[in-house]
Amino acid sequence: MEVEEEVAFSGEPPRDSDHPCHPDEGEQGKLPGDEEKVSLEQTGETPVAESSEPPQTAVEILDHLLASLEAGEYDVPPPPQQETPVERVSTNRRPPVADLPGAASGEEPEPSPKTAAAEGEPAGLRHGAWRAEGRVVEVNSTPKIGAEERMREIRDRLVSPAPERSTVEDRANSDGRDSAVQEVFPDVNLPDEEEAKRFRAGAFPPPLDILGPAVRDEDREDARELADSQAEIIVDTLQNFGVKATVAHIVVGPSVIQFQIELAPGIKVSKVAGLANDLTMALAVVSVRVEAPILGQRYVGIEIPNPRRKGIALRSAMESEEFQKGDFLLPLPMGMRVDSRYLVCGLEDMPHLLVAGTTGSGKSVFVNSCILGMCSRRSPDALRLILVDPKHVEFAIYEGLPHLLARPVSDPRKAISALSWAVQEMERRTECFARARVRNLASYNEKVLPKDRFPNIVVVVDELADLMYTAGKEVEGLIARLAQKARAAGIHLILATQRPSVDVITGLIKANVPARVAFAVPSQTDSRTIIDTGGADKLLGKGDMLFFSTRYPRPLRLQAPFITEERTLDFVEYMKGAFGEPEYIEFEDAGNPTGEGNGRNGSSIVDDPKMEEAIRVVMDTGIASASGLQRYLNIGYPRAGRIITGLEQLGIVGPQPANSSKSRDILMDEDGAFEALEHARTGGLFGE
C-alpha cells in the first residue's frame, strides 16, 4: 500500500534509543546502519554531525537525501519533538509486536481506533499506531525499493506538483508552500492591479491604458430616425424658396448630422448658402452650417447639431489605424470627421499651428491632446518642449515631464527670452547644417553620431495675446523669424489664443503659419481672422472645430478629442518613471536677446558663475565646444557660446578649427586654467 511519506531533518544524527522502532534486543528489529552504530559504541567514538544547520533549500535537501542513500539509510528520523505528536516512520516491513518497546514485559499493543472507542479509550490513534513509552508512533509499510528507484522517486517529488492535501492541512498551510520555502521566500504584498496599471513604469511607447478605458461607440439608430424626419423638412424648405433638391446621403457624425443635397440642374450653389438662416428656423436648431459644395463631391452639405452628441476620447483617437500606422514624426490627433473617420496630421508637415477660440470652446484641451500625442510617440531624446503659460495654470500639470527643455514659463518677459533662445538655437543649427552640407534636421541626424543628434523642439504658447500686449513688435518679429526658417532646423510652433483679433493674430503671423484651427467664436469677423472665411461662428463649442491648412484649403469640420486632468497626470507620472526627471536649462535675460556683448547682462565673461564649472567640464571630458558646455551645464547655447569664447580669450582653449567636426584644442592644464581665470578677475585681461 502506498502511504504518503513525511520526512523531517535534524542537524544531529539520531541516537539509537531515540529511534521509535529500535528493538531492545535481537537481530530481527535491526535497521540499515545499526551495525555501524554498534561499532561506534564499542570503540567509544562519537559520530560527527555533517552540518550544524538543517537543510533549507531544495538543493541542500537533495544533497542530504543523496548522502543518506549512499550510506544505506533510506529513512531519516524526525527531530525530537517537544510535545507528543503522531510521528510517521517508513520501514521496509511492519515490525512484529515482539520488536516493539515493552514487548518483553508482556504489554499488549494499543488497540485500533474502533476497539479503543468501544472500551472508552480516546479514538485519537489512527490505524497502525502504537503507544510506546508515552509516545505515539505510527508505522507505515512501504515496499522495499532500491537506491535508483528511490532516487527517481525523490526527483519526481521535487519536480512534480504537490498532491492534494486534506482540508485540515490546507487550513494549516493555506498558501500551499512548504514551511522551509516560506522562510526563504516571504510573502510580498503587491499593489492593487489597477494602481499598478496606472503608475507602472516600463516600455516606450506607453500603454494606452493610462489614458483611460476604451470608449465604445454608441448606437446611432435614434439619431438616424430623427435625421430622416429632418431631411423632409430640408427638402420642403428648399422647395418653398424655389430650390429643387433631393437628399442623396445622410451622414451621422459625433457632433453633427450632415445632409448631402443633390441640386437639380440649373440651381446655383450660392442660392443654397444664402438660405442658412431660413433652414435654421425651419429645423428649429441652434445653428445650420452650409458647405457649398462639399470638397471633392458634387453635393451641397447642410450640417445641423446631432441631438445624440458624444465626445471623442483621446485614447480612441490614438488607438485608430490612422494614428498607429501613420508615418508621422510628430503626430497630432486632430479629431474625428463628420463621416466618423479620424484625422491625424504631422506637425513637421504643417510646420506650425495656430489655434484660436473663445473660452470653453475646447482650445486648451485640444492643445493638451496634441502634446500627449507627440510625447507618446517620441522619446525625450527626439523631442523637447518649451511650454509658455502666461495664465500660470494650463501647463503646470506638466511639471516634471521628461520632454521639457525648461520649466513651464509663466512670466511674459521670460517667455520672450524663451523665444529668443529658440531663434538662437535655430541659427546655430542652420550653421551646423551648412557645414555638414545638409538641408534639414533629418539629413543631419542621419549623418552625425547619435550623441551629436539634435532633437525636435516644439514651442507651445497657450495665450499669445498676453505676449503681444507685453511686447507686441518684439514677439511678432521673433515668431515671424521662427515661422520662416525654423522648419528645416526641426523647431515648430503651436500658438493658441482666445482673442482672435487682428492685433493678436497679425497679418505677418498669419502669412507664416498656414495651418490653423478655429473653435467656436462669437462673430464671423473673428472667424475670418483665423481661417479667412466664415463658419467658426456656427460651431457648437466643446471641441467642435474647423481645420484649415495647405492640404485642406476648405475648412474641414472635426470633433476634437478630450483628455481629463487625472489621465494627463497619469501620463506624466508614467513618463517620469520611464525616463526620470528632466534636466532643465536656463534662458537668457530678454534684455540681450541676440546674445551679443561680453558677458551676461553686460558684465564681464569671467564673472559668470559657471566659468569654474565650465573649466572642470573641459578638463574632465576633453570637450571644448559650446554644445558640450550646453549639455553638461544645462545652460542656453548663447551663454555657452560666450563662456567658450571667454575660455579662448583666456588662452585656455584654442580657436575653432576650420574643420568644424574637430573640437577646440585644450592649451592649459586645470591648475593653469584656474590661475588664468583668477588673474583676469583681479584686473588682468578682462579688467575694466
C-alpha positions as CSV (number, residue, x, y, z in Angstrom):
1,M,0.0,0.0,0.0
2,E,1.3,3.5,-0.9
3,V,1.4,5.8,2.1
4,E,2.4,9.4,2.0
5,E,5.7,9.9,3.4
6,E,6.8,12.9,5.5
7,V,10.5,13.4,6.1
8,A,11.9,15.7,8.8
9,F,15.5,16.7,9.0
10,S,17.8,17.3,12.0
11,G,21.2,18.8,12.2
12,E,22.5,16.0,14.6
13,P,22.4,12.2,13.9
14,P,19.8,10.4,16.0
15,R,20.7,8.2,18.9
16,D,19.7,4.6,18.8
17,S,17.5,5.0,21.9
18,D,15.6,7.8,20.2
19,H,14.6,5.7,17.2
20,P,10.9,4.8,17.7
21,C,11.4,1.4,16.1
22,H,14.7,0.4,17.8
23,P,14.3,-3.1,19.4
24,D,15.6,-3.7,22.8
25,E,17.3,-7.0,21.8
26,G,17.6,-9.4,18.9
27,E,18.7,-9.1,15.4
28,Q,15.2,-9.1,13.9
29,G,14.5,-5.4,14.5
30,K,17.8,-4.0,13.2
31,L,17.6,-1.4,10.6
32,P,20.2,-0.5,8.0
33,G,23.1,1.3,9.7
34,D,22.7,-0.4,13.1
35,E,25.9,-2.4,12.8
36,E,27.8,0.8,12.2
37,K,26.3,2.4,15.2
38,V,27.2,-0.6,17.4
39,S,30.8,-0.5,16.2
40,L,31.0,3.2,17.1
41,E,29.7,2.5,20.6
42,Q,32.2,-0.3,21.2
43,T,35.1,1.9,20.1
44,G,33.9,4.9,22.1
45,E,33.9,7.2,19.0
46,T,31.2,9.8,18.6
47,P,29.7,10.3,15.2
48,V,30.4,13.8,13.9
49,A,27.4,15.8,12.5
50,E,27.9,16.9,9.0
51,S,26.3,20.2,9.5
52,S,25.1,22.2,12.4
53,E,22.3,23.8,10.4
54,P,19.4,21.9,9.0
55,P,19.0,21.9,5.1
56,Q,16.9,24.8,3.9
57,T,16.9,24.9,0.1
58,A,15.8,22.2,-2.3
59,V,19.4,21.6,-3.4
60,E,20.5,21.1,0.2
61,I,17.6,18.7,0.9
62,L,18.5,16.7,-2.2
63,D,22.2,16.5,-1.2
64,H,21.1,15.4,2.3
65,L,19.0,12.7,0.8
66,L,21.7,11.5,-1.5
67,A,24.1,11.2,1.4
68,S,21.6,9.1,3.3
69,L,21.1,6.9,0.2
70,E,24.8,6.3,-0.2
71,A,25.1,5.4,3.5
72,G,22.2,2.9,3.1
73,E,19.9,5.0,5.4
74,Y,16.7,5.1,3.4
75,D,14.7,6.6,6.3
76,V,15.7,9.9,8.0
77,P,14.3,10.0,11.5
78,P,12.4,13.2,12.6
79,P,13.9,15.6,15.1
80,P,13.0,15.4,18.8
81,Q,9.5,16.8,19.4
82,Q,8.7,18.9,22.5
83,E,5.1,17.5,22.5
84,T,3.8,14.1,21.6
85,P,2.5,14.4,18.0
86,V,1.9,11.5,15.8
87,E,5.2,10.6,14.0
88,R,5.4,8.7,10.7
89,V,8.3,6.4,10.1
90,S,8.7,4.4,7.0
91,T,10.2,1.0,7.2
92,N,10.6,-1.9,4.9
93,R,8.2,-4.0,6.9
94,R,5.7,-3.8,9.7
95,P,7.6,-4.9,12.9
96,P,6.0,-7.6,14.9
97,V,4.7,-6.9,18.4
98,A,7.8,-8.6,19.9
99,D,10.0,-6.0,18.3
100,L,8.3,-3.0,19.9
101,P,9.4,-1.5,23.2
102,G,7.6,-3.1,26.1
103,A,7.0,-6.4,24.3
104,A,9.4,-8.2,26.6
105,S,7.3,-7.1,29.6
106,G,4.2,-8.6,28.1
107,E,2.5,-5.3,27.3
108,E,-0.1,-5.5,24.5
109,P,-0.1,-3.1,21.6
110,E,-2.7,-0.3,21.7
111,P,-6.0,-1.3,20.1
112,S,-7.3,0.1,16.9
113,P,-9.5,3.3,17.0
114,K,-12.7,1.2,16.8
115,T,-11.6,-1.0,19.7
116,A,-10.5,2.0,21.7
117,A,-13.7,3.7,21.2
118,A,-15.6,0.6,22.3
119,E,-13.6,0.3,25.5
120,G,-13.8,4.1,26.3
121,E,-10.3,4.8,25.0
122,P,-10.0,8.1,23.1
123,A,-10.0,7.4,19.5
124,G,-7.1,9.7,18.8
125,L,-4.8,7.0,17.4
126,R,-5.1,6.0,13.8
127,H,-4.8,2.5,12.4
128,G,-1.3,1.2,12.5
129,A,-0.3,3.3,15.5
130,W,1.0,2.0,18.9
131,R,1.6,3.8,22.2
132,A,5.1,3.2,23.5
133,E,6.7,4.9,26.5
134,G,4.3,7.8,26.4
135,R,4.9,8.4,22.7
136,V,2.5,7.7,19.9
137,V,4.3,6.1,17.0
138,E,2.7,5.3,13.6
139,V,4.5,2.9,11.3
140,N,3.7,2.9,7.6
141,S,4.6,0.0,5.5
142,T,6.3,0.7,2.2
143,P,7.7,-1.8,-0.3
144,K,11.4,-2.2,-0.3
145,I,13.0,-0.5,-3.3
146,G,16.5,0.0,-4.5
147,A,18.6,3.2,-4.4
148,E,18.0,4.1,-8.1
149,E,14.2,3.8,-7.7
150,R,14.3,5.8,-4.5
151,M,16.4,8.5,-6.3
152,R,14.0,8.7,-9.1
153,E,11.1,9.0,-6.7
154,I,12.8,11.8,-4.9
155,R,13.5,13.7,-8.1
156,D,9.9,13.2,-9.2
157,R,8.6,14.6,-5.9
158,L,10.8,17.6,-6.1
159,V,9.8,18.4,-9.6
160,S,6.2,17.4,-9.8
161,P,3.4,19.4,-8.1
162,A,2.4,18.5,-4.6
163,P,-0.6,16.1,-4.2
164,E,-3.9,17.2,-3.0
165,R,-4.0,17.7,0.7
166,S,-6.6,17.4,3.3
167,T,-8.8,20.2,4.4
168,V,-7.0,20.4,7.8
169,E,-3.6,20.7,6.1
170,D,-4.9,23.3,3.7
171,R,-6.1,25.4,6.6
172,A,-2.8,25.0,8.5
173,N,-0.8,26.0,5.4
174,S,-3.2,27.8,3.2
175,D,-0.7,29.1,0.6
176,G,0.3,25.6,-0.4
177,R,4.0,26.0,0.1
178,D,6.5,24.1,2.2
179,S,7.4,25.8,5.5
180,A,11.1,25.9,4.6
181,V,10.3,27.6,1.3
182,Q,8.2,30.2,3.2
183,E,11.2,31.2,5.3
184,V,13.4,31.7,2.2
185,F,10.7,33.4,0.2
186,P,8.5,35.5,2.4
187,D,5.1,36.8,1.3
188,V,5.2,40.0,-0.7
189,N,2.3,42.5,-0.7
190,L,1.7,43.5,-4.3
191,P,0.0,46.8,-5.2
192,D,-3.5,46.9,-6.4
193,E,-3.8,45.8,-10.0
194,E,-5.5,49.0,-11.2
195,E,-2.9,51.2,-9.4
196,A,-0.1,49.1,-10.8
197,K,-1.5,49.5,-14.3
198,R,-1.9,53.3,-13.9
199,F,1.5,54.1,-12.4
200,R,3.8,51.4,-13.6
201,A,7.0,52.4,-15.4
202,G,8.0,50.3,-18.4
203,A,8.4,50.2,-22.1
204,F,8.0,53.1,-24.5
205,P,5.7,54.0,-26.2
206,P,3.5,53.9,-23.1
207,P,0.4,51.7,-23.0
208,L,-2.9,53.3,-23.9
209,D,-4.4,52.1,-20.6
210,I,-3.0,55.2,-18.8
211,L,-5.3,57.3,-21.0
212,G,-8.4,55.8,-19.6
213,P,-10.7,53.0,-20.6
214,A,-11.7,52.4,-24.2
215,V,-14.9,54.2,-25.2
216,R,-17.4,52.2,-27.2
217,D,-19.3,53.9,-30.0
218,E,-23.0,54.3,-29.1
219,D,-25.8,53.1,-31.3
220,R,-26.9,55.9,-33.7
221,E,-30.2,54.4,-34.8
222,D,-32.2,57.0,-32.8
223,A,-30.2,59.8,-34.5
224,R,-30.9,58.3,-37.9
225,E,-34.6,58.2,-37.2
226,L,-34.5,61.9,-36.3
227,A,-32.4,62.6,-39.4
228,D,-35.0,61.1,-41.7
229,S,-37.7,63.4,-40.4
230,Q,-35.3,66.4,-40.7
231,A,-34.5,65.5,-44.3
232,E,-38.1,66.0,-45.3
233,I,-38.2,69.4,-43.7
234,I,-35.0,70.5,-45.5
235,V,-36.4,69.4,-48.9
236,D,-39.7,71.2,-48.3
237,T,-38.0,74.4,-47.1
238,L,-35.7,74.5,-50.2
239,Q,-38.7,73.8,-52.4
240,N,-40.6,76.8,-50.9
241,F,-37.7,79.1,-51.9
242,G,-37.6,77.7,-55.5
243,V,-34.7,75.3,-55.0
244,K,-35.4,71.8,-56.3
245,A,-33.2,69.3,-54.5
246,T,-33.1,65.8,-53.1
247,V,-31.2,64.3,-50.1
248,A,-28.6,61.9,-51.6
249,H,-27.0,60.8,-48.3
250,I,-27.3,61.3,-44.6
251,V,-24.1,61.1,-42.5
252,V,-24.4,60.9,-38.7
253,G,-21.2,62.2,-37.1
254,P,-20.1,62.6,-33.5
255,S,-21.4,66.2,-33.1
256,V,-23.3,67.0,-36.3
257,I,-25.6,65.3,-38.9
258,Q,-24.7,66.1,-42.5
259,F,-27.3,66.1,-45.2
260,Q,-25.7,65.7,-48.6
261,I,-28.0,67.6,-51.0
262,E,-28.1,67.0,-54.8
263,L,-29.4,70.1,-56.6
264,A,-31.5,70.0,-59.7
265,P,-29.8,71.2,-63.0
266,G,-29.7,75.0,-63.3
267,I,-29.7,75.7,-59.5
268,K,-26.9,77.9,-58.2
269,V,-24.9,76.7,-55.3
270,S,-24.7,80.1,-53.8
271,K,-28.5,80.2,-53.5
272,V,-28.5,77.4,-51.0
273,A,-25.8,79.1,-48.9
274,G,-28.0,82.1,-48.6
275,L,-30.8,80.1,-47.1
276,A,-28.9,79.1,-43.9
277,N,-30.9,81.3,-41.6
278,D,-34.2,80.1,-43.1
279,L,-33.2,76.5,-42.6
280,T,-32.2,77.2,-39.0
281,M,-35.7,78.5,-38.3
282,A,-37.5,75.7,-40.2
283,L,-35.5,73.0,-38.4
284,A,-35.7,74.7,-35.0
285,V,-32.0,74.1,-34.2
286,V,-29.2,76.2,-32.8
287,S,-27.3,76.7,-36.0
288,V,-27.0,75.4,-39.5
289,R,-23.8,75.4,-41.5
290,V,-23.9,75.1,-45.2
291,E,-20.8,73.7,-47.0
292,A,-21.3,74.6,-50.7
293,P,-20.1,72.4,-52.2
294,I,-18.5,69.5,-50.2
295,L,-14.8,69.3,-51.1
296,G,-14.3,66.7,-53.8
297,Q,-18.0,65.8,-54.2
298,R,-21.0,67.0,-56.2
299,Y,-23.2,67.6,-53.2
300,V,-24.0,70.6,-51.0
301,G,-23.6,69.8,-47.3
302,I,-26.1,71.0,-44.8
303,E,-25.0,70.4,-41.2
304,I,-27.2,70.5,-38.1
305,P,-26.4,69.6,-34.5
306,N,-26.6,66.0,-33.5
307,P,-29.1,65.6,-30.6
308,R,-27.2,62.4,-29.5
309,R,-23.8,64.2,-29.5
310,K,-20.9,62.4,-27.9
311,G,-17.3,63.3,-27.2
312,I,-14.2,61.7,-28.6
313,A,-11.7,60.3,-26.1
314,L,-8.0,60.8,-26.8
315,R,-7.4,57.0,-26.4
316,S,-9.9,56.3,-29.1
317,A,-8.1,58.6,-31.5
318,M,-4.7,57.1,-30.6
319,E,-6.0,53.6,-31.0
320,S,-7.2,54.3,-34.5
321,E,-5.4,52.9,-37.5
322,E,-4.7,56.4,-38.8
323,F,-2.6,57.2,-35.7
324,Q,-1.0,53.8,-35.2
325,K,0.1,53.2,-38.8
326,G,0.6,56.8,-39.8
327,D,4.2,57.7,-40.8
328,F,4.4,60.9,-38.8
329,L,7.4,62.3,-36.9
330,L,5.3,64.5,-34.6
331,P,1.7,63.1,-34.9
332,L,-1.2,65.3,-33.8
333,P,-4.6,63.5,-33.2
334,M,-6.8,66.2,-34.7
335,G,-10.1,64.5,-34.1
336,M,-13.0,62.7,-35.9
337,R,-14.5,63.8,-39.2
338,V,-18.2,64.1,-39.9
339,D,-18.1,60.6,-41.5
340,S,-16.6,59.1,-38.3
341,R,-13.0,58.8,-39.7
342,Y,-10.1,60.0,-37.6
343,L,-7.7,62.7,-38.9
344,V,-4.1,62.6,-37.8
345,C,-1.6,65.1,-39.1
346,G,2.2,65.6,-38.7
347,L,3.4,68.8,-37.2
348,E,6.6,68.5,-39.2
349,D,4.5,68.9,-42.4
350,M,2.4,71.9,-41.2
351,P,5.0,73.1,-39.9
352,H,3.4,75.5,-37.4
353,L,-0.1,75.6,-36.0
354,L,-2.4,78.4,-34.8
355,V,-5.3,77.6,-32.5
356,A,-8.0,80.2,-31.6
357,G,-11.3,80.1,-30.0
358,T,-13.3,81.6,-27.1
359,T,-13.2,80.4,-23.5
360,G,-14.9,77.0,-23.1
361,S,-14.7,76.1,-26.8
362,G,-12.1,73.3,-26.2
363,K,-9.0,75.1,-27.3
364,S,-6.8,74.2,-24.3
365,V,-8.0,70.6,-24.2
366,F,-7.0,70.2,-27.9
367,V,-3.6,71.6,-27.2
368,N,-3.1,69.1,-24.3
369,S,-4.1,66.3,-26.7
370,C,-1.5,67.5,-29.2
371,I,1.2,67.5,-26.5
372,L,0.3,63.9,-25.3
373,G,0.1,62.7,-28.9
374,M,3.6,63.8,-29.7
375,C,5.1,62.7,-26.4
376,S,3.6,59.3,-26.7
377,R,5.5,58.6,-30.0
378,R,8.8,60.4,-29.4
379,S,11.2,59.9,-26.5
380,P,12.9,62.9,-24.8
381,D,16.0,62.3,-26.9
382,A,14.0,63.0,-30.0
383,L,11.5,65.7,-28.8
384,R,11.8,68.6,-26.4
385,L,9.1,71.0,-25.4
386,I,9.1,74.7,-24.4
387,L,5.8,75.5,-22.7
388,V,4.8,79.1,-22.3
389,D,1.9,79.6,-19.9
390,P,1.1,83.2,-19.1
391,K,-2.1,82.1,-17.3
392,H,0.1,80.1,-14.8
393,V,-2.4,77.2,-14.7
394,E,-2.7,75.4,-18.0
395,F,0.8,73.8,-18.2
396,A,1.6,73.5,-14.5
397,I,0.4,69.9,-14.8
398,Y,3.4,69.0,-17.0
399,E,5.9,69.9,-14.3
400,G,8.5,67.1,-14.3
401,L,7.7,65.7,-17.8
402,P,11.0,64.4,-19.2
403,H,10.3,66.0,-22.6
404,L,10.5,69.5,-21.1
405,L,13.5,71.6,-22.1
406,A,12.8,74.1,-19.3
407,R,10.2,74.6,-16.6
408,P,6.9,75.9,-17.9
409,V,7.3,79.7,-18.4
410,S,4.7,82.0,-17.0
411,D,6.4,85.4,-16.9
412,P,5.8,87.3,-20.2
413,R,9.4,88.7,-20.1
414,K,10.7,85.2,-19.5
415,A,8.6,83.9,-22.4
416,I,10.3,86.4,-24.7
417,S,13.6,85.1,-23.5
418,A,12.4,81.6,-24.5
419,L,11.5,82.7,-28.0
420,S,14.9,84.5,-28.3
421,W,16.6,81.2,-27.2
422,A,14.7,79.4,-29.9
423,V,15.9,81.9,-32.5
424,Q,19.5,81.4,-31.4
425,E,19.1,77.7,-31.5
426,M,17.7,77.9,-35.0
427,E,20.6,79.9,-36.2
428,R,23.1,77.6,-34.6
429,R,21.5,74.5,-36.2
430,T,21.4,76.3,-39.5
431,E,25.2,76.9,-39.3
432,C,25.7,73.2,-38.4
433,F,23.6,72.1,-41.4
434,A,25.6,74.3,-43.7
435,R,29.0,72.9,-42.5
436,A,27.6,69.4,-42.8
437,R,26.2,70.1,-46.3
438,V,22.7,69.0,-45.4
439,R,19.3,70.7,-45.8
440,N,17.3,69.7,-42.8
441,L,17.3,68.1,-39.4
442,A,16.5,64.6,-40.6
443,S,19.5,64.5,-43.0
444,Y,21.8,66.0,-40.3
445,N,20.8,63.4,-37.7
446,E,21.5,60.6,-40.3
447,K,24.9,61.9,-40.9
448,V,26.3,62.5,-37.4
449,L,26.9,60.2,-34.5
450,P,23.9,59.5,-32.2
451,K,25.3,61.6,-29.4
452,D,25.5,64.7,-31.6
453,R,22.0,64.5,-33.0
454,F,19.5,67.4,-32.4
455,P,16.0,66.7,-31.1
456,N,12.9,68.3,-32.5
457,I,11.8,71.3,-30.4
458,V,8.2,72.4,-30.2
459,V,7.4,75.7,-28.6
460,V,3.8,75.8,-27.3
461,V,2.3,79.1,-26.3
462,D,-1.1,78.9,-24.5
463,E,-2.1,82.6,-24.7
464,L,-0.4,84.6,-27.4
465,A,-2.5,87.7,-26.6
466,D,-0.6,88.3,-23.3
467,L,2.7,88.2,-25.0
468,M,1.5,90.5,-27.8
469,Y,0.2,93.0,-25.2
470,T,3.6,92.9,-23.3
471,A,5.9,93.4,-26.3
472,G,3.9,93.1,-29.5
473,K,6.6,94.1,-32.0
474,E,9.3,92.1,-30.4
475,V,7.2,88.9,-30.1
476,E,5.9,89.3,-33.6
477,G,9.4,89.6,-35.0
478,L,10.6,86.5,-33.1
479,I,7.6,84.4,-34.2
480,A,8.0,85.6,-37.8
481,R,11.7,84.6,-37.8
482,L,10.9,81.1,-36.3
483,A,8.0,80.5,-38.7
484,Q,10.1,81.4,-41.8
485,K,13.2,79.4,-41.1
486,A,12.7,77.1,-38.1
487,R,11.1,74.2,-40.1
488,A,14.4,73.0,-41.5
489,A,16.0,73.3,-38.1
490,G,13.4,71.0,-36.5
491,I,11.8,73.8,-34.4
492,H,8.0,74.1,-34.6
493,L,5.4,76.4,-33.0
494,I,1.9,75.8,-31.6
495,L,0.3,79.2,-30.9
496,A,-3.0,79.4,-29.0
497,T,-5.2,82.4,-28.1
498,Q,-8.7,83.1,-27.0
499,R,-8.7,86.6,-28.6
500,P,-8.6,86.1,-32.4
501,S,-8.4,89.8,-33.2
502,V,-6.2,91.4,-35.8
503,D,-3.9,93.0,-33.1
504,V,-3.1,89.5,-31.8
505,I,-3.2,87.4,-35.0
506,T,-1.4,89.9,-37.2
507,G,-1.1,89.6,-41.0
508,L,2.6,88.7,-40.6
509,I,1.8,85.8,-38.2
510,K,-1.0,84.5,-40.5
511,A,1.2,84.6,-43.5
512,N,3.9,82.4,-41.9
513,V,1.5,80.0,-40.0
514,P,-0.6,78.3,-42.8
515,A,-2.2,75.6,-40.6
516,R,-4.9,77.0,-38.3
517,V,-7.7,75.6,-36.1
518,A,-10.8,77.6,-35.4
519,F,-13.0,76.7,-32.4
520,A,-16.3,78.5,-31.7
521,V,-16.0,82.3,-31.9
522,P,-18.7,84.9,-31.4
523,S,-18.7,86.6,-34.8
524,Q,-18.0,86.0,-38.4
525,T,-15.3,88.6,-38.3
526,D,-13.3,86.6,-35.8
527,S,-13.8,83.5,-38.0
528,R,-12.3,85.3,-41.0
529,T,-9.4,86.5,-38.9
530,I,-8.5,82.9,-38.1
531,I,-9.3,80.9,-41.3
532,D,-10.1,83.6,-43.8
533,T,-13.7,82.6,-44.1
534,G,-16.8,82.3,-42.0
535,G,-18.1,79.2,-40.3
536,A,-16.5,79.2,-36.9
537,D,-19.3,81.4,-35.6
538,K,-21.7,78.5,-36.4
539,L,-19.8,75.9,-34.3
540,L,-21.3,74.3,-31.3
541,G,-18.4,74.5,-28.8
542,K,-16.9,71.8,-26.6
543,G,-14.4,70.5,-29.2
544,D,-16.3,71.4,-32.4
545,M,-13.7,72.9,-34.7
546,L,-12.7,73.8,-38.3
547,F,-9.3,72.8,-39.6
548,F,-7.6,74.8,-42.3
549,S,-4.2,74.1,-43.9
550,T,-2.5,73.9,-47.3
551,R,-3.7,70.3,-47.5
552,Y,-7.3,71.3,-46.7
553,P,-7.9,74.7,-48.4
554,R,-11.6,74.4,-47.5
555,P,-12.2,74.2,-43.7
556,L,-12.7,70.6,-42.5
557,R,-15.1,70.1,-39.6
558,L,-13.8,67.9,-36.8
559,Q,-14.7,66.9,-33.3
560,A,-11.5,67.3,-31.2
561,P,-10.5,64.6,-28.7
562,F,-10.5,65.3,-25.0
563,I,-8.4,64.1,-22.1
564,T,-9.1,64.6,-18.4
565,E,-6.7,66.2,-16.0
566,E,-6.4,62.9,-14.0
567,R,-5.3,60.9,-17.0
568,T,-2.8,63.6,-18.0
569,L,-1.2,63.3,-14.6
570,D,-1.1,59.6,-15.0
571,F,0.7,60.1,-18.3
572,V,3.3,62.4,-16.8
573,E,3.9,60.1,-13.9
574,Y,4.4,57.2,-16.3
575,M,6.9,59.2,-18.3
576,K,8.8,60.2,-15.2
577,G,9.0,56.6,-14.1
578,A,10.3,55.6,-17.6
579,F,12.8,58.3,-18.2
580,G,13.4,60.1,-14.9
581,E,13.2,63.8,-14.0
582,P,14.3,66.2,-16.7
583,E,17.3,68.4,-16.5
584,Y,16.2,72.0,-17.3
585,I,18.2,74.7,-19.0
586,E,18.1,78.4,-18.2
587,F,17.0,81.0,-20.7
588,E,19.0,84.2,-21.1
589,D,17.6,87.6,-20.0
590,A,15.4,89.2,-22.6
591,G,17.4,92.4,-22.3
592,N,20.0,90.8,-24.6
593,P,18.1,88.6,-27.0
594,T,20.7,88.5,-29.7
595,G,23.4,87.1,-27.4
596,E,25.8,89.9,-28.1
597,G,28.2,91.6,-25.7
598,N,31.0,90.3,-23.5
599,G,29.0,88.9,-20.6
600,R,25.7,88.2,-19.0
601,N,23.6,91.4,-18.7
602,G,26.6,93.5,-19.8
603,S,29.0,92.1,-17.1
604,S,32.4,90.6,-17.9
605,I,32.6,87.0,-19.2
606,V,34.9,85.9,-16.3
607,D,32.3,86.9,-13.8
608,D,29.9,84.2,-15.0
609,P,29.3,81.8,-12.0
610,K,29.5,78.9,-14.5
611,M,33.1,79.6,-15.5
612,E,34.8,77.4,-12.9
613,E,32.4,74.5,-13.6
614,A,33.0,75.0,-17.4
615,I,36.8,74.7,-16.8
616,R,36.3,71.4,-14.9
617,V,34.0,70.1,-17.7
618,V,36.5,70.9,-20.4
619,M,39.4,69.3,-18.4
620,D,37.5,66.2,-17.4
621,T,35.8,65.4,-20.7
622,G,38.2,66.9,-23.2
623,I,35.3,68.6,-25.0
624,A,35.8,72.3,-25.6
625,S,32.7,73.3,-27.5
626,A,29.6,75.4,-26.9
627,S,27.3,72.5,-27.5
628,G,29.3,70.4,-25.0
629,L,29.0,73.0,-22.3
630,Q,25.3,73.4,-23.0
631,R,24.8,69.7,-22.5
632,Y,26.9,69.3,-19.3
633,L,26.0,72.6,-17.6
634,N,22.3,72.7,-18.6
635,I,22.5,76.3,-19.9
636,G,21.4,78.0,-23.0
637,Y,23.5,78.0,-26.2
638,P,24.2,81.7,-26.2
639,R,25.6,81.6,-22.7
640,A,27.6,78.5,-23.5
641,G,29.0,80.3,-26.6
642,R,30.1,83.3,-24.6
643,I,31.8,81.1,-22.0
644,I,33.7,79.1,-24.6
645,T,34.7,82.5,-26.2
646,G,35.9,83.6,-22.8
647,L,38.0,80.5,-22.4
648,E,39.5,81.1,-25.8
649,Q,40.4,84.7,-24.8
650,L,41.9,83.5,-21.6
651,G,44.2,81.1,-23.6
652,I,42.7,78.0,-22.0
653,V,41.3,76.6,-25.3
654,G,42.4,77.3,-28.9
655,P,40.3,78.8,-31.7
656,Q,37.7,76.9,-33.6
657,P,39.4,74.9,-36.3
658,A,38.5,75.3,-39.9
659,N,37.1,71.7,-39.9
660,S,34.1,72.1,-37.7
661,S,33.9,68.4,-36.9
662,K,37.0,68.7,-34.7
663,S,36.9,70.2,-31.2
664,R,39.0,73.0,-30.0
665,D,42.5,72.3,-28.6
666,I,43.0,72.5,-24.8
667,L,46.1,74.6,-24.2
668,M,46.4,74.5,-20.4
669,D,46.0,72.1,-17.6
670,E,43.4,72.6,-14.9
671,D,45.7,74.5,-12.4
672,G,46.9,76.9,-15.1
673,A,43.3,77.5,-16.3
674,F,42.2,78.5,-12.8
675,E,45.2,80.7,-12.4
676,A,44.4,82.5,-15.7
677,L,40.8,82.9,-14.6
678,E,41.8,84.4,-11.2
679,H,44.3,86.7,-12.9
680,A,41.6,88.0,-15.2
681,R,39.1,88.6,-12.4
682,T,41.6,90.6,-10.3
683,G,42.3,93.1,-13.1
684,G,44.1,91.1,-15.8
685,L,42.8,90.5,-19.4
686,F,39.2,91.5,-18.8
687,G,39.7,94.2,-16.2
688,E,37.8,97.3,-16.6
